[in-house]
Amino acid sequence: MSELDNIDRQLISILRTDARTSVSDLAKKINVSRATVQNRLTKLEKRNIITGYTILVSTETDDKMSLVRAHMNIEIKGSSTKNVKFALMSEPSVCSIHTTNGRWDMLVELQTSSLEEFDRILCRIRGIPEISTSETSILLSSHQVRS
């Protein structure tokens, strides 16, 4: 992202805080025209610097308290990363997939509504033929660190 200028960085910073910020509000905050903001956003999306917009759900909501969240480290047989990633993307309980270096080839973030569902998901994922081994840690508590 070194090719980004100050306007691009400001846009990304504001959108990281609130992805629903309107183009008009972005223009006012950065002190540029709406057309400039829209053109910049379009270019950032086309260059895959901005790849999507999302929401964050508060950890204080009642629904969140009943969720089971976990990180699953996966070792993949051979060069089957693409196949494993494709299989994982079809699992609704998979929140994100990260390729890594070192002992594990992939880190997968999981979220389910119960331990029973969590067990079923683990069985399905461990049944993917290209996965040689895995290790899963259930997240007990989380603490957000912001700069």
Z-matrix of the N, CA and C atoms (Angstrom, degrees):
N
C 1 1.449
C 2 1.525 1 110.92
N 3 1.327 2 119.04 1 15.20
C 4 1.448 3 121.53 2 -178.71
C 5 1.526 4 112.27 3 -67.61
N 6 1.337 5 117.95 4 -19.99
C 7 1.455 6 120.69 5 -179.73
C 8 1.537 7 113.37 6 -81.10
N 9 1.310 8 116.83 7 4.30
C 10 1.461 9 121.23 8 179.61
C 11 1.519 10 109.92 9 -81.71
N 12 1.328 11 115.72 10 141.08
C 13 1.463 12 118.85 11 174.88
C 14 1.523 13 109.48 12 -95.92
N 15 1.320 14 116.54 13 -176.68
C 16 1.454 15 122.25 14 -174.96
C 17 1.534 16 112.13 15 -61.81
N 18 1.320 17 117.79 16 -38.45
C 19 1.473 18 121.11 17 -179.97
C 20 1.528 19 109.87 18 -65.30
N 21 1.330 20 116.80 19 -45.57
C 22 1.466 21 120.46 20 178.07
C 23 1.533 22 110.57 21 -59.21
N 24 1.309 23 116.64 22 -45.16
C 25 1.467 24 120.67 23 -179.40
C 26 1.528 25 111.15 24 -62.89
N 27 1.317 26 116.79 25 -41.11
C 28 1.460 27 120.01 26 178.45
C 29 1.525 28 111.11 27 -63.73
N 30 1.330 29 116.82 28 -43.49
C 31 1.468 30 120.74 29 178.09
C 32 1.528 31 110.50 30 -58.51
N 33 1.317 32 116.37 31 -48.74
C 34 1.469 33 120.87 32 -178.92
C 35 1.523 34 110.15 33 -61.90
N 36 1.311 35 117.02 34 -42.82
C 37 1.464 36 121.02 35 -179.49
C 38 1.527 37 111.68 36 -61.00
N 39 1.315 38 116.91 37 -46.33
C 40 1.469 39 120.81 38 -179.95
C 41 1.528 40 110.28 39 -65.15
N 42 1.332 41 116.86 40 -43.79
C 43 1.464 42 120.36 41 -178.70
C 44 1.521 43 112.51 42 -68.55
N 45 1.325 44 117.92 43 -29.05
C 46 1.464 45 119.93 44 175.09
C 47 1.518 46 110.53 45 -64.76
N 48 1.315 47 116.23 46 -34.84
C 49 1.457 48 120.95 47 179.46
C 50 1.520 49 111.25 48 -76.80
N 51 1.342 50 116.23 49 -40.16
C 52 1.462 51 121.06 50 -179.36
C 53 1.525 52 108.93 51 -150.17
N 54 1.332 53 116.36 52 96.82
C 55 1.464 54 121.95 53 -176.96
C 56 1.529 55 112.75 54 -66.56
N 57 1.338 56 116.86 55 -11.82
C 58 1.462 57 120.60 56 -179.66
C 59 1.527 58 112.68 57 -93.55
N 60 1.309 59 117.87 58 5.11
C 61 1.462 60 120.93 59 178.96
C 62 1.527 61 108.99 60 -59.24
N 63 1.317 62 116.34 61 128.89
C 64 1.467 63 120.58 62 -177.71
C 65 1.524 64 111.11 63 -72.31
N 66 1.314 65 115.64 64 158.97
C 67 1.464 66 121.38 65 177.46
C 68 1.524 67 109.68 66 -58.70
N 69 1.329 68 117.51 67 -39.99
C 70 1.470 69 121.07 68 178.98
C 71 1.531 70 110.73 69 -61.48
N 72 1.328 71 116.29 70 -45.92
C 73 1.469 72 119.45 71 179.58
C 74 1.524 73 111.64 72 -66.49
N 75 1.315 74 117.16 73 -38.79
C 76 1.460 75 119.98 74 176.43
C 77 1.529 76 110.45 75 -60.20
N 78 1.326 77 116.30 76 -44.60
C 79 1.468 78 121.06 77 -179.96
C 80 1.525 79 111.00 78 -60.72
N 81 1.325 80 116.87 79 -42.81
C 82 1.471 81 120.63 80 179.25
C 83 1.524 82 111.10 81 -64.92
N 84 1.317 83 117.01 82 -44.54
C 85 1.465 84 121.03 83 -177.04
C 86 1.524 85 112.39 84 -65.29
N 87 1.326 86 116.30 85 -34.59
C 88 1.468 87 120.58 86 -176.55
C 89 1.533 88 111.21 87 -96.20
N 90 1.335 89 115.67 88 -12.14
C 91 1.462 90 122.03 89 179.33
C 92 1.539 91 112.52 90 66.42
N 93 1.336 92 114.29 91 47.85
C 94 1.461 93 122.09 92 173.74
C 95 1.527 94 108.01 93 -133.94
N 96 1.311 95 117.58 94 173.00
C 97 1.469 96 120.92 95 -179.58
C 98 1.523 97 111.36 96 -75.25
N 99 1.336 98 115.15 97 159.79
C 100 1.467 99 120.74 98 176.42
C 101 1.526 100 110.21 99 -61.26
N 102 1.333 101 116.38 100 -39.51
C 103 1.465 102 120.52 101 179.96
C 104 1.528 103 111.08 102 -61.77
N 105 1.336 104 116.57 103 -39.20
C 106 1.463 105 120.59 104 178.30
C 107 1.525 106 110.03 105 -62.99
N 108 1.330 107 116.18 106 -45.50
C 109 1.471 108 120.27 107 179.44
C 110 1.520 109 109.95 108 -60.94
N 111 1.336 110 117.56 109 -48.68
C 112 1.460 111 120.57 110 -178.12
C 113 1.523 112 111.21 111 -61.40
N 114 1.331 113 117.31 112 -42.72
C 115 1.473 114 120.73 113 178.93
C 116 1.525 115 111.15 114 -63.80
N 117 1.335 116 116.11 115 -42.54
C 118 1.460 117 120.07 116 179.45
C 119 1.520 118 110.82 117 -63.48
N 120 1.338 119 117.73 118 -44.89
C 121 1.468 120 121.30 119 179.71
C 122 1.527 121 110.63 120 -61.33
N 123 1.324 122 116.48 121 -43.83
C 124 1.459 123 120.99 122 178.90
C 125 1.527 124 110.58 123 -59.73
N 126 1.341 125 116.90 124 -44.88
C 127 1.469 126 120.85 125 179.51
C 128 1.528 127 111.18 126 -65.43
N 129 1.343 128 117.08 127 -41.27
C 130 1.468 129 120.31 128 178.87
C 131 1.526 130 111.25 129 -64.01
N 132 1.332 131 116.85 130 -36.93
C 133 1.463 132 120.83 131 176.94
C 134 1.528 133 111.07 132 -69.14
N 135 1.329 134 117.87 133 -43.93
C 136 1.472 135 121.28 134 -179.66
C 137 1.520 136 111.72 135 -64.24
N 138 1.346 137 116.97 136 -31.79
C 139 1.466 138 121.50 137 179.21
C 140 1.531 139 111.42 138 -85.63
N 141 1.339 140 116.70 139 3.72
C 142 1.474 141 122.60 140 -179.18
C 143 1.524 142 113.05 141 59.18
N 144 1.313 143 116.21 142 30.26
C 145 1.462 144 120.59 143 172.07
C 146 1.517 145 107.64 144 -84.38
N 147 1.328 146 116.62 145 -43.50
C 148 1.464 147 121.43 146 168.41
C 149 1.516 148 105.54 147 -101.25
N 150 1.341 149 115.91 148 116.20
C 151 1.466 150 119.95 149 -176.17
C 152 1.519 151 112.87 150 -109.07
N 153 1.324 152 117.14 151 -1.86
C 154 1.452 153 119.70 152 178.31
C 155 1.513 154 110.90 153 172.05
N 156 1.315 155 114.94 154 169.89
C 157 1.461 156 122.93 155 178.17
C 158 1.512 157 106.59 156 -125.64
N 159 1.314 158 117.13 157 142.47
C 160 1.458 159 119.62 158 -173.59
C 161 1.520 160 111.70 159 -145.89
N 162 1.314 161 115.04 160 177.28
C 163 1.457 162 121.21 161 174.34
C 164 1.523 163 108.57 162 -121.17
N 165 1.306 164 115.82 163 158.88
C 166 1.450 165 121.90 164 172.70
C 167 1.510 166 107.02 165 -115.98
N 168 1.320 167 116.55 166 134.94
C 169 1.458 168 121.46 167 -179.46
C 170 1.519 169 108.09 168 -100.32
N 171 1.307 170 116.59 169 134.11
C 172 1.451 171 122.20 170 -179.01
C 173 1.516 172 110.79 171 -60.61
N 174 1.323 173 116.35 172 140.19
C 175 1.460 174 120.22 173 177.09
C 176 1.518 175 111.06 174 -76.48
N 177 1.321 176 117.76 175 -4.31
C 178 1.456 177 121.52 176 -178.11
C 179 1.529 178 113.05 177 -90.77
N 180 1.334 179 118.52 178 -8.20
C 181 1.457 180 120.21 179 -178.16
C 182 1.515 181 111.19 180 -70.60
N 183 1.325 182 116.78 181 149.28
C 184 1.470 183 121.27 182 -179.17
C 185 1.516 184 111.78 183 -59.82
N 186 1.351 185 117.21 184 -39.35
C 187 1.463 186 120.25 185 -179.64
C 188 1.518 187 111.10 186 -60.77
N 189 1.306 188 116.54 187 -39.77
C 190 1.460 189 121.34 188 -176.73
C 191 1.535 190 110.96 189 -66.33
N 192 1.329 191 116.88 190 -30.92
C 193 1.455 192 120.61 191 -177.57
C 194 1.525 193 111.51 192 -63.96
N 195 1.326 194 118.38 193 -26.02
C 196 1.459 195 120.86 194 -178.31
C 197 1.531 196 112.49 195 -93.28
N 198 1.332 197 117.39 196 2.30
C 199 1.456 198 119.79 197 -177.70
C 200 1.527 199 111.52 198 -83.59
N 201 1.313 200 114.42 199 146.52
C 202 1.459 201 121.51 200 172.10
C 203 1.520 202 105.73 201 -104.60
N 204 1.325 203 115.53 202 122.36
C 205 1.464 204 120.31 203 179.86
C 206 1.521 205 108.24 204 -119.59
N 207 1.335 206 116.16 205 145.04
C 208 1.465 207 119.72 206 -176.84
C 209 1.519 208 110.98 207 -154.23
N 210 1.320 209 114.38 208 160.49
C 211 1.461 210 122.29 209 170.31
C 212 1.516 211 106.89 210 -113.87
N 213 1.307 212 116.06 211 132.59
C 214 1.462 213 121.73 212 179.95
C 215 1.523 214 108.52 213 -118.81
N 216 1.322 215 116.68 214 119.91
C 217 1.457 216 122.00 215 174.51
C 218 1.520 217 107.90 216 -91.00
N 219 1.330 218 115.53 217 135.02
C 220 1.464 219 120.24 218 -174.17
C 221 1.529 220 109.97 219 -128.24
N 222 1.336 221 114.76 220 136.08
C 223 1.456 222 121.62 221 170.74
C 224 1.524 223 107.15 222 -105.87
N 225 1.324 224 116.00 223 129.89
C 226 1.459 225 121.81 224 -174.14
C 227 1.525 226 110.02 225 -107.14
N 228 1.341 227 115.39 226 139.24
C 229 1.464 228 121.34 227 176.56
C 230 1.528 229 109.36 228 -72.76
N 231 1.308 230 116.93 229 129.86
C 232 1.459 231 121.53 230 174.69
C 233 1.516 232 113.43 231 57.21
N 234 1.310 233 114.63 232 -137.63
C 235 1.471 234 120.54 233 -177.49
C 236 1.530 235 110.37 234 -111.57
N 237 1.310 236 115.99 235 50.75
C 238 1.470 237 121.62 236 -175.37
C 239 1.522 238 113.06 237 -100.39
N 240 1.322 239 118.15 238 21.31
C 241 1.463 240 121.64 239 -176.59
C 242 1.518 241 111.71 240 -54.69
N 243 1.323 242 116.97 241 -43.32
C 244 1.471 243 120.92 242 -178.03
C 245 1.528 244 110.97 243 -61.56
N 246 1.320 245 117.80 244 -43.86
C 247 1.468 246 121.45 245 -179.99
C 248 1.523 247 111.76 246 -65.19
N 249 1.336 248 116.44 247 -42.06
C 250 1.468 249 120.44 248 179.68
C 251 1.523 250 109.54 249 -65.75
N 252 1.318 251 116.86 250 -44.96
C 253 1.470 252 121.06 251 179.00
C 254 1.524 253 110.35 252 -58.63
N 255 1.326 254 117.60 253 -43.43
C 256 1.463 255 121.91 254 179.13
C 257 1.525 256 110.84 255 -62.07
N 258 1.337 257 116.81 256 -43.95
C 259 1.469 258 120.89 257 179.52
C 260 1.526 259 110.65 258 -64.83
N 261 1.323 260 117.68 259 -40.86
C 262 1.465 261 121.38 260 -179.52
C 263 1.530 262 111.81 261 -67.47
N 264 1.307 263 117.10 262 -33.84
C 265 1.466 264 120.88 263 -178.92
C 266 1.522 265 112.12 264 -66.08
N 267 1.325 266 117.15 265 -19.23
C 268 1.462 267 120.12 266 179.13
C 269 1.527 268 111.90 267 -86.02
N 270 1.330 269 117.78 268 -5.33
C 271 1.465 270 122.39 269 179.01
C 272 1.526 271 109.83 270 -89.76
N 273 1.325 272 119.14 271 115.96
C 274 1.459 273 121.08 272 -179.08
C 275 1.533 274 114.05 273 -61.73
N 276 1.310 275 118.34 274 -24.63
C 277 1.465 276 121.30 275 -179.04
C 278 1.524 277 113.35 276 -80.49
N 279 1.317 278 117.28 277 -8.32
C 280 1.462 279 120.87 278 177.97
C 281 1.530 280 108.10 279 -82.62
N 282 1.341 281 115.47 280 119.88
C 283 1.471 282 121.31 281 -179.08
C 284 1.523 283 111.82 282 -89.81
N 285 1.326 284 116.73 283 -39.14
C 286 1.459 285 120.41 284 178.86
C 287 1.519 286 109.73 285 -157.42
N 288 1.328 287 113.95 286 156.44
C 289 1.459 288 122.11 287 -179.16
C 290 1.524 289 107.14 288 -128.99
N 291 1.322 290 116.12 289 128.40
C 292 1.465 291 121.04 290 -179.91
C 293 1.521 292 108.52 291 -125.96
N 294 1.328 293 117.83 292 128.76
C 295 1.457 294 119.83 293 170.22
C 296 1.527 295 106.69 294 -83.95
N 297 1.329 296 115.60 295 145.83
C 298 1.460 297 120.37 296 -175.17
C 299 1.522 298 110.22 297 -135.60
N 300 1.322 299 115.11 298 173.97
C 301 1.461 300 119.78 299 172.78
C 302 1.527 301 107.84 300 -112.48
N 303 1.304 302 117.56 301 173.47
C 304 1.454 303 120.35 302 -179.99
C 305 1.514 304 112.11 303 91.97
N 306 1.312 305 115.68 304 -150.93
C 307 1.469 306 122.05 305 -175.71
C 308 1.521 307 112.39 306 -59.03
N 309 1.325 308 117.21 307 -42.08
C 310 1.463 309 121.92 308 -175.51
C 311 1.523 310 110.22 309 -101.82
N 312 1.323 311 115.51 310 145.76
C 313 1.464 312 121.03 311 179.64
C 314 1.516 313 112.45 312 -90.07
N 315 1.332 314 115.99 313 -24.36
C 316 1.453 315 119.85 314 -172.84
C 317 1.522 316 110.03 315 -149.95
N 318 1.327 317 115.67 316 145.83
C 319 1.462 318 122.41 317 172.08
C 320 1.519 319 106.39 318 -120.91
N 321 1.324 320 116.17 319 127.04
C 322 1.466 321 121.49 320 -177.72
C 323 1.518 322 108.60 321 -119.34
N 324 1.316 323 116.23 322 130.71
C 325 1.458 324 121.30 323 175.36
C 326 1.519 325 108.11 324 -95.31
N 327 1.341 326 115.59 325 127.75
C 328 1.461 327 122.23 326 -177.45
C 329 1.521 328 110.50 327 -118.23
N 330 1.326 329 115.36 328 150.59
C 331 1.460 330 121.06 329 175.26
C 332 1.514 331 108.60 330 -147.73
N 333 1.335 332 116.62 331 123.93
C 334 1.462 333 121.69 332 178.77
C 335 1.524 334 109.14 333 -132.21
N 336 1.319 335 116.06 334 169.30
C 337 1.459 336 120.10 335 -177.43
C 338 1.528 337 113.12 336 -91.76
N 339 1.336 338 117.72 337 -10.90
C 340 1.468 339 119.97 338 -178.85
C 341 1.522 340 109.68 339 -157.30
N 342 1.324 341 115.52 340 163.77
C 343 1.463 342 120.11 341 176.59
C 344 1.521 343 111.49 342 -67.02
N 345 1.331 344 117.11 343 -33.33
C 346 1.465 345 120.57 344 178.33
C 347 1.530 346 110.59 345 -63.83
N 348 1.331 347 115.58 346 -45.39
C 349 1.467 348 119.56 347 177.31
C 350 1.525 349 110.07 348 -64.21
N 351 1.321 350 116.97 349 -40.79
C 352 1.452 351 122.54 350 178.37
C 353 1.532 352 110.42 351 -57.20
N 354 1.318 353 117.06 352 -44.57
C 355 1.461 354 122.27 353 178.91
C 356 1.530 355 110.84 354 -61.07
N 357 1.338 356 116.89 355 -43.46
C 358 1.475 357 120.65 356 179.10
C 359 1.529 358 110.89 357 -62.94
N 360 1.322 359 116.43 358 -42.52
C 361 1.474 360 120.90 359 -179.88
C 362 1.524 361 109.89 360 -63.04
N 363 1.338 362 116.66 361 -46.29
C 364 1.468 363 119.76 362 179.27
C 365 1.519 364 111.42 363 -58.24
N 366 1.320 365 116.95 364 -42.57
C 367 1.474 366 120.58 365 178.70
C 368 1.520 367 111.12 366 -61.45
N 369 1.336 368 116.43 367 -43.42
C 370 1.467 369 119.43 368 179.85
C 371 1.531 370 111.11 369 -64.94
N 372 1.339 371 116.09 370 -45.24
C 373 1.465 372 118.90 371 -178.63
C 374 1.528 373 110.36 372 -65.57
N 375 1.318 374 117.41 373 -44.60
C 376 1.463 375 120.38 374 179.86
C 377 1.527 376 111.79 375 -65.55
N 378 1.332 377 116.64 376 -17.90
C 379 1.457 378 121.30 377 177.52
C 380 1.524 379 113.96 378 -83.14
N 381 1.311 380 117.54 379 -5.23
C 382 1.473 381 119.98 380 177.14
C 383 1.528 382 106.84 381 -66.67
N 384 1.338 383 117.66 382 121.37
C 385 1.470 384 120.99 383 -171.49
C 386 1.531 385 115.07 384 -57.33
N 387 1.319 386 118.49 385 -31.09
C 388 1.470 387 121.06 386 -176.32
C 389 1.531 388 113.63 387 -81.06
N 390 1.322 389 117.47 388 -4.36
C 391 1.464 390 120.74 389 178.43
C 392 1.523 391 108.52 390 -89.70
N 393 1.351 392 116.02 391 121.51
C 394 1.470 393 118.81 392 -179.25
C 395 1.523 394 111.32 393 -88.70
N 396 1.327 395 118.73 394 -36.97
C 397 1.460 396 120.88 395 177.59
C 398 1.528 397 109.20 396 -159.63
N 399 1.324 398 115.10 397 162.29
C 400 1.461 399 119.61 398 178.95
C 401 1.524 400 109.65 399 -150.75
N 402 1.317 401 114.41 400 162.39
C 403 1.454 402 121.52 401 175.72
C 404 1.521 403 107.09 402 -143.03
N 405 1.329 404 117.34 403 129.09
C 406 1.453 405 121.69 404 -173.96
C 407 1.516 406 110.87 405 -121.15
N 408 1.330 407 115.50 406 136.59
C 409 1.463 408 121.92 407 176.27
C 410 1.517 409 108.68 408 -122.07
N 411 1.324 410 116.14 409 123.65
C 412 1.462 411 121.00 410 175.47
C 413 1.530 412 107.91 411 -77.93
N 414 1.321 413 116.28 412 134.24
C 415 1.462 414 121.45 413 178.77
C 416 1.521 415 109.19 414 -82.80
N 417 1.297 416 116.41 415 121.76
C 418 1.463 417 121.59 416 -178.10
C 419 1.523 418 112.15 417 -87.64
N 420 1.324 419 117.34 418 -43.46
C 421 1.458 420 121.66 419 175.82
C 422 1.520 421 108.40 420 -149.01
N 423 1.316 422 116.12 421 157.86
C 424 1.466 423 121.27 422 -179.04
C 425 1.519 424 108.88 423 -133.12
N 426 1.313 425 114.83 424 146.68
C 427 1.456 426 121.17 425 178.57
C 428 1.523 427 107.39 426 -134.36
N 429 1.311 428 116.15 427 117.07
C 430 1.459 429 121.87 428 -177.54
C 431 1.518 430 109.48 429 -78.53
N 432 1.312 431 117.48 430 130.11
C 433 1.460 432 122.93 431 176.67
C 434 1.514 433 107.42 432 -110.60
N 435 1.299 434 116.14 433 121.30
C 436 1.477 435 120.87 434 -179.85
C 437 1.513 436 108.29 435 -122.87
N 438 1.328 437 114.69 436 145.32
C 439 1.467 438 119.06 437 178.77
C 440 1.508 439 111.07 438 -87.86
